[in-house]
Amino acid sequence: MKKILSLLFALSLVINIGAQTKYVKKPAAKPVAKKTAVPKANPDLTKVNDSIPALIPQKKNGKFGFINQKGKVVIPHQYSNVGFYGEDCNLLNSKNEKAKKYGTDKYASVRLNGVDYRIDYTGKRVYKYQDSDLAKCPFEYKKQLFHAYNRQGYYGVIEDSRFENAEDYRHYQIYPQYEYLHIMEGDDLKHPMIIASYNNKFGVIDINNKVVIPFIYSDIKRNFSWKLARLFEVTTDGKNYFYVDDKNTAY
């Protein structure tokens, strides 16, 4: 009898413990943080030269497209005109908030069949220009510190603030010795790039008369490519233009 009572007591103890265990409230599981997807870098936009744009305009068979720094065509040649990827102040100052974002340097202006658009880095046309969206760009005049100076048929460079006597060679920044000079517009007024012609060939020099681009080109355009993209637009045949950087690397 004692054995039976002991067995029943042990059995009831196990059942009681099991019942208590069954209703023990488990701690709430901690929420698992969702991982934010990191966008994959576009290999076509990988830069070899950080000082110039990832995509560079190129003209082929009369149409413009964009190549990357390795020369790969990223945006097909289909446009009658294109600009660099860069800010458009007419859109940046627009009263239309939806249009304003397309004025940033994430987009480039292109023309197709007489219509102007902004495209993104994939080449997608994301905005069509509307006259009502355009504002006036604020005008900021920066006076050049240096100017070309002609003496006896040859060109040199003078610094306006210290030039007094044309007969004194010490008053010249670069003594007249070139057939032609044009000081490029840029952000650094103290260290401008200068297009020069010597022996009927064009090159680029700096303000200390150091050759930056060798005198091997038949022409170099006097445009805003240096200011906008730190590139020079050059040609060897007078017809087909392409871009070079300040190391004379062609794109």
Secondary structure, 3 states (H helix, E strand, C coil): CHHHHHHHHHHHHHHHHHHHHHCCCCCCCCCCCCCCCCCCCCHHHCCCCCCCCCEEEEEECCEEEEEECCCCEEEEEEECEEEEECCCHHHHCCCCHHHHHHHCCCCEEEEECCEEEEECCCCCEEEECCHHHCCCCCCCCCCCCEEEEEECCEEEEEECCCCCCCCCHHHCCEEEEECEEEECCCCCCCCCCEEEEECCEEEEECCCCCEEEEEEECEECCCCHHHHHCCEEEECCCCCEEEECCCCCEC
